[in-house]
Amino acid sequence: MKHPDKYQARRYDTPGRCRAFTDIVYGPISDDRDALFCEMSRARRRFDPPAPTLKPFSGELHGHSRLSDGTVDIDSYFQGIRDIAKLDFAALTDHDHGGVGQPTLWEGGVHSPWELIKRKVKEYREDGTFTTILAYERDSYPFFGNMILYFRDDNAAMFRDEHPGELTEAGYRRLLADPHILAVPHDTYDLSAGGDFLRPEIEQMPPLMEIISRGDPAEYMGNPGFTAGVACEGGFYQDALRRGARIGCIGGSDDHHGKNGQYEASLGYSAMYPGVTGVWAAENTHEAIFDALSAKRTFAYMRGKPDGAMGGRVVIDFRINEHWMGEAIKRPAERDLRIFFEVKADVPIKAVTLVKNGRNYMIFTYGRELILDYSQENDTDFYYLRVELADRRFGWTSPIWVERS
């Protein structure tokens, strides 16, 4: 792609216009057209990044047991995710208030529900097979009504502030500054349980948000899969990203009935499809999964039916100049961005949309492509993928931020 006038003529490009490709098209006459097409394909694919050294894993990061307002015990919760949903990692996120009229998670000292959760997280973890993460959900008014805290430390104490169910600005800043805690809001679009990404300072933006549980894709207001009862401006993924937040996305079913990560046809569209989190990690261990979450090397999707080769899973590979989703990079001096995606699912792909700076930039009806993008629009541009499948499921990636060089 060395034509001297390409930047003047175009904002984006395809490797199909590289000189090697064009020279084959305009090359000598040959009876072996199949060989020529193979050469053309090789000319295009030399722009592709190498095969990933990381591996994709999927997990359930939001659900409840009888320790708060769920209907299953803690053992059934973890066993259901491991043995029925057959996911790779999990977090139990019971409410810190323990359910209305019940003891809080911190009450009882060594016999408290929080101590039980810590023991069970360690009990069910099996490196390489099933990763568990210590977590709980807390009311966090006024910044976010509902927020989940994920802990790197298996022995962490619960985070307390001046008043249960609330956060002071100082407490929230202390929470965000702790590198061993991930504070992730959910139902961000909701009037009571949500928040307003258009109001707080950029430094007060969380590192991740739950973009999907069941029936509530919170990418933007008006998403066709959204069936929740209320939606408020300022509570959506694009609201935060347009504001300048460096925020990634995860998914979690928020199931209270032991159906975490499971397809439930009786719930109807779109709540039948639970939200789950995908990560790209070196291995399925606690440190590697938590590292991937911290790096925002994450994608979220609505999990489908368990039958099929992928068991309802989706895998999204999204990289720019060989950098992963969640990274911030500098645009190279030659201005060329090599944007690569590959989507795998066990139902046909309806559309893969490359979103740039909050708008639909390109739409593809197939699952693998490399695009060359030449144009820097802001001091920092952001890109992410939206995937739509034939069964009306959606998936999203964390963004990649491209800073002006």
matplotlib code that plots the C-alpha trace (Angstrom):
import matplotlib.pyplot as plt

x = [0.0, 2.7, 0.8, 2.0, -1.5, -3.5, -3.9, -5.3, -7.8, -8.9, -9.7, -9.5, -8.2, -8.2, -5.1, -6.8, -5.4, -1.8, 0.7, 1.4, -2.3, -2.8, 0.2, -1.3, -4.6, -2.8, -0.1, 0.7, -1.9, -2.2, -4.5, -4.1, -6.5, -6.8, -3.1, -3.5, -6.4, -4.2, -1.4, -3.9, -5.1, -1.6, -0.9, -3.8, -3.2, 0.4, -1.1, -2.9, -1.5, 0.0, -2.2, -3.0, -0.7, -3.5, -6.5, -10.2, -12.2, -15.8, -17.3, -20.2, -19.4, -22.7, -25.1, -26.8, -27.3, -29.4, -26.7, -28.7, -31.7, -31.0, -32.8, -29.9, -27.2, -23.6, -22.5, -25.3, -24.3, -20.7, -21.6, -24.2, -21.8, -19.1, -21.0, -24.2, -23.3, -19.8, -18.1, -14.4, -14.6, -17.1, -17.8, -20.5, -21.8, -24.3, -25.5, -23.6, -26.9, -27.7, -31.2, -33.9, -34.5, -31.5, -28.0, -25.4, -22.5, -20.1, -22.0, -20.9, -17.1, -15.4, -18.9, -20.1, -21.4, -18.4, -16.0, -18.1, -17.8, -14.1, -13.8, -16.0, -14.1, -11.0, -12.7, -14.1, -11.1, -9.1, -6.3, -6.5, -10.1, -12.3, -11.3, -13.2, -13.0, -13.9, -16.6, -19.8, -22.3, -22.8, -25.2, -23.0, -25.3, -24.9, -22.3, -23.9, -26.8, -25.4, -21.7, -19.8, -16.4, -14.0, -11.0, -7.6, -6.9, -8.7, -8.6, -9.8, -11.9, -15.2, -14.9, -16.6, -17.4, -19.2, -22.7, -23.8, -25.2, -23.6, -20.2, -18.6, -16.4, -13.3, -14.4, -15.1, -11.7, -10.0, -11.9, -10.9, -7.2, -6.9, -5.1, -6.4, -10.1, -12.2, -15.3, -17.8, -21.3, -24.3, -27.8, -26.1, -29.1, -31.5, -33.1, -32.6, -29.9, -27.8, -25.5, -24.8, -21.6, -22.2, -21.8, -18.7, -15.2, -13.3, -11.1, -14.2, -15.1, -15.0, -12.5, -15.3, -19.1, -21.5, -22.9, -25.4, -27.1, -30.4, -32.4, -30.6, -27.8, -26.5, -24.4, -26.6, -30.2, -32.5, -30.5, -33.0, -32.3, -33.2, -36.3, -35.8, -38.4, -36.5, -33.6, -31.9, -29.6, -26.1, -26.2, -24.9, -21.5, -21.4, -22.2, -19.1, -16.9, -17.9, -17.2, -13.6, -13.8, -11.3, -13.9, -14.2, -17.1, -18.1, -21.3, -23.0, -26.5, -27.5, -29.4, -31.0, -32.4, -29.4, -29.6, -26.4, -24.9, -27.7, -30.0, -33.6, -36.2, -39.1, -37.9, -38.5, -36.4, -34.0, -33.8, -33.4, -29.8, -27.6, -24.8, -21.3, -17.8, -15.1, -11.4, -8.2, -5.8, -2.5, -4.2, -7.3, -5.9, -6.9, -4.0, -4.3, -8.1, -7.9, -5.0, -7.1, -10.0, -7.7, -6.3, -9.8, -8.8, -12.5, -15.6, -19.2, -21.9, -25.4, -24.8, -26.9, -28.3, -26.0, -26.2, -23.7, -19.9, -19.3, -22.1, -23.6, -20.2, -18.9, -15.2, -14.2, -10.6, -10.1, -6.7, -5.1, -1.5, -1.3, -2.5, -5.5, -8.8, -8.5, -5.2, -4.3, -1.8, -0.1, -0.9, 2.3, 4.1, 3.1, -0.5, -1.6, -3.7, -4.1, -7.5, -8.2, -11.2, -12.2, -15.6, -16.5, -19.9, -22.1, -24.8, -24.3, -23.1, -25.6, -23.3, -20.0, -19.9, -16.7, -17.6, -15.3, -15.8, -19.4, -20.7, -21.0, -17.9, -18.0, -20.4, -19.5, -21.8, -18.9, -16.6, -13.0, -11.4, -8.4, -8.9, -6.4, -7.5, -5.6, -7.6, -7.1, -10.2, -9.5, -6.5, -7.8, -10.0, -11.7, -12.7, -14.7, -16.8, -20.5, -21.4, -25.0, -25.8, -28.6, -30.5, -30.6, -27.8, -25.3, -21.7, -19.3, -15.6, -13.8, -12.4, -8.9, -7.9, -5.6, -3.8, -2.4, 1.3]
y = [0.0, 2.5, 4.6, 8.2, 9.7, 7.2, 9.6, 12.3, 9.9, 7.7, 7.4, 3.6, 0.8, -2.9, -5.2, -6.2, -3.0, -3.7, -3.6, -7.3, -8.1, -5.6, -7.0, -10.5, -9.1, -7.4, -10.0, -12.5, -14.7, -18.1, -21.1, -21.9, -19.4, -21.3, -20.8, -17.1, -16.8, -18.5, -16.0, -13.1, -14.5, -14.8, -11.2, -10.0, -12.2, -11.0, -8.0, -10.1, -10.3, -13.6, -16.1, -15.1, -16.4, -15.8, -18.0, -17.2, -18.1, -17.4, -16.9, -15.8, -12.7, -11.8, -13.9, -14.4, -17.2, -17.5, -15.5, -12.5, -12.6, -15.7, -19.0, -21.5, -22.3, -21.3, -24.9, -25.2, -21.8, -22.7, -26.2, -25.0, -22.6, -25.3, -28.4, -27.2, -23.9, -25.4, -22.0, -21.4, -18.9, -17.5, -15.0, -15.0, -11.5, -11.5, -8.2, -6.8, -6.0, -9.8, -9.2, -7.0, -8.0, -10.4, -10.1, -8.2, -10.2, -8.8, -9.6, -12.6, -12.3, -15.6, -17.1, -14.3, -14.9, -13.1, -15.6, -18.4, -16.9, -16.6, -20.3, -21.5, -19.4, -21.2, -24.6, -24.5, -23.0, -25.5, -24.0, -24.8, -25.9, -23.6, -20.2, -18.5, -14.8, -13.2, -10.6, -9.0, -6.4, -3.2, -0.2, 2.8, 5.8, 8.5, 7.4, 4.1, 2.4, -1.1, -1.8, -5.1, -5.3, -8.0, -8.8, -10.1, -10.9, -14.0, -12.8, -9.2, -7.4, -5.9, -2.2, 0.1, 3.8, 6.2, 4.8, 1.4, 1.5, 4.8, 6.1, 9.4, 11.0, 10.3, 6.7, 6.2, 7.7, 5.3, 2.4, 3.3, 3.8, 0.3, -1.9, -5.0, -4.2, -3.8, -1.7, -2.5, -0.9, -2.6, -1.6, 1.7, 2.8, 2.5, 5.4, 3.9, 1.3, 3.1, 6.1, 9.0, 8.8, 12.4, 13.9, 12.7, 13.7, 11.4, 10.3, 8.9, 6.6, 2.9, 0.6, -1.7, -1.8, -4.6, -4.1, -7.0, -9.2, -10.6, -8.4, -5.2, -4.5, -1.1, -0.2, 2.7, 3.8, 2.0, -1.2, -3.7, -6.3, -4.0, -5.1, -3.5, -1.2, 2.1, 3.6, 6.9, 9.1, 9.0, 5.4, 3.7, 2.4, 5.0, 7.8, 6.9, 6.4, 9.6, 11.4, 10.2, 7.3, 4.5, 1.9, -1.7, -4.1, -7.4, -9.4, -11.3, -12.8, -11.3, -14.5, -15.2, -18.7, -20.9, -20.5, -18.5, -18.6, -20.8, -20.3, -20.1, -20.3, -19.6, -16.0, -15.0, -12.6, -11.3, -12.3, -16.0, -15.2, -14.6, -12.2, -13.7, -12.3, -13.4, -12.7, -13.3, -14.7, -16.7, -19.5, -20.3, -19.4, -16.8, -14.4, -14.7, -14.2, -11.2, -9.8, -10.0, -8.2, -5.5, -5.0, -4.7, -7.6, -8.5, -8.9, -9.6, -11.5, -13.0, -16.7, -19.0, -22.5, -25.2, -27.5, -27.0, -27.2, -24.0, -24.5, -21.1, -19.4, -16.5, -15.7, -12.3, -11.5, -7.7, -6.2, -3.0, -3.2, -6.4, -4.7, -6.2, -4.8, -2.7, -1.1, 2.5, 2.9, 5.7, 6.0, 5.2, 7.9, 6.4, 6.8, 3.3, 1.3, -2.4, -3.2, -7.0, -8.9, -12.6, -13.7, -17.3, -18.5, -21.6, -19.7, -17.5, -13.9, -11.2, -8.2, -7.2, -3.4, -1.5, 1.4, 4.4, 7.3, 6.1, 5.8, 2.9, 3.2, -0.1, -3.0, -6.5, -9.5, -12.0, -12.8, -12.1, -9.0, -6.7, -3.0, -0.2, 3.0, 6.2, 9.0, 10.4, 12.3, 13.4, 13.5, 10.1, 7.9, 4.8, 1.7, -1.4, -4.1, -4.9, -8.4, -9.4, -13.1, -14.7, -15.6, -11.9, -12.2, -9.5, -9.2, -6.3, -5.8, -3.4, -0.5, 0.1, 3.8, 5.3, 8.5, 11.0, 10.4]
z = [0.0, -1.1, -3.6, -2.9, -3.2, -1.0, 1.9, -0.3, -2.0, 0.9, 4.6, 4.6, 2.4, 1.8, 1.3, -1.9, -3.4, -2.5, -5.4, -5.2, -5.5, -8.4, -10.3, -10.2, -11.5, -14.3, -14.8, -17.5, -19.1, -17.3, -17.6, -13.9, -12.5, -9.3, -8.6, -9.4, -6.9, -4.3, -4.9, -4.6, -1.3, 0.0, -1.1, 1.0, 4.0, 4.5, 6.2, 8.8, 12.4, 13.6, 15.2, 18.8, 21.5, 24.1, 24.4, 24.7, 27.8, 28.7, 32.2, 34.4, 36.4, 37.9, 39.9, 43.3, 45.9, 49.0, 50.8, 49.5, 47.2, 45.1, 45.3, 45.2, 47.7, 47.1, 46.1, 43.5, 42.1, 41.4, 40.3, 37.9, 36.1, 36.0, 35.2, 33.4, 31.8, 31.3, 31.5, 32.3, 35.2, 37.6, 40.4, 42.9, 43.4, 46.3, 47.6, 50.6, 52.3, 52.3, 51.0, 52.6, 56.2, 56.3, 57.8, 55.8, 54.3, 56.9, 60.0, 62.1, 62.1, 61.1, 60.6, 58.3, 54.8, 53.5, 55.1, 53.7, 50.2, 50.5, 51.5, 48.7, 46.1, 47.0, 47.2, 43.7, 42.0, 39.9, 37.9, 34.2, 34.4, 36.4, 37.8, 40.6, 41.6, 44.9, 44.4, 45.8, 44.7, 46.7, 46.4, 45.5, 45.4, 44.1, 41.5, 40.5, 42.1, 41.6, 41.4, 41.6, 43.2, 42.0, 44.1, 43.1, 46.8, 47.9, 51.5, 50.9, 53.3, 52.1, 51.1, 53.5, 53.4, 55.7, 55.2, 53.9, 50.4, 49.6, 48.4, 49.1, 46.5, 48.6, 49.0, 45.3, 44.4, 46.9, 45.4, 41.8, 42.9, 44.3, 41.7, 43.4, 43.0, 39.8, 40.4, 37.7, 37.5, 35.9, 35.0, 34.2, 32.1, 34.9, 36.8, 40.2, 39.8, 37.2, 36.9, 34.6, 32.6, 31.4, 34.9, 36.9, 36.1, 33.7, 36.5, 38.2, 35.3, 36.2, 34.3, 33.0, 32.8, 32.4, 28.9, 29.0, 31.6, 30.2, 27.8, 28.5, 26.0, 27.2, 24.2, 23.2, 23.7, 21.3, 20.8, 19.2, 21.9, 24.8, 26.7, 30.1, 31.6, 31.6, 29.8, 30.7, 28.7, 30.0, 31.1, 28.0, 26.7, 23.9, 26.4, 28.4, 25.4, 23.7, 26.9, 26.8, 29.3, 28.9, 29.8, 28.7, 28.7, 30.4, 30.5, 33.3, 33.5, 36.9, 37.4, 40.8, 40.1, 39.5, 35.7, 35.4, 31.9, 30.6, 27.7, 29.0, 26.1, 28.5, 29.1, 25.5, 23.4, 24.4, 28.0, 27.0, 26.1, 29.2, 29.1, 29.6, 29.5, 27.1, 27.9, 26.1, 28.6, 28.8, 30.7, 32.8, 36.1, 38.7, 38.0, 34.2, 34.1, 36.5, 34.5, 31.4, 33.1, 34.4, 31.0, 29.5, 27.1, 27.2, 25.1, 26.0, 24.3, 24.6, 24.9, 22.8, 22.8, 24.3, 21.3, 18.5, 18.2, 20.3, 22.9, 22.3, 22.7, 20.6, 20.2, 19.0, 18.1, 17.6, 17.2, 15.8, 14.7, 16.7, 19.9, 21.7, 22.7, 25.8, 24.8, 24.1, 21.3, 19.3, 15.6, 13.7, 11.8, 8.5, 9.7, 8.7, 11.2, 10.4, 12.0, 12.2, 13.3, 13.3, 14.8, 15.4, 16.4, 15.8, 14.0, 10.9, 11.3, 10.3, 10.7, 12.2, 12.7, 13.2, 15.4, 15.3, 17.7, 18.5, 15.0, 12.5, 10.4, 8.5, 8.4, 7.2, 6.7, 7.2, 10.1, 9.2, 7.7, 7.8, 7.2, 6.7, 8.3, 7.5, 9.2, 12.7, 13.7, 17.3, 19.6, 20.7, 18.5, 19.8, 17.9, 19.0, 17.4, 17.5, 16.4, 15.4, 14.8, 12.8, 16.0, 17.0, 19.6, 20.0, 21.1, 21.8, 22.4, 24.6, 22.6, 21.3, 21.8, 19.1, 20.2, 17.7, 17.3]

ax = plt.figure().add_subplot(projection="3d")
ax.plot(x, y, z, "-o")
ax.set_aspect("equal")
plt.show()
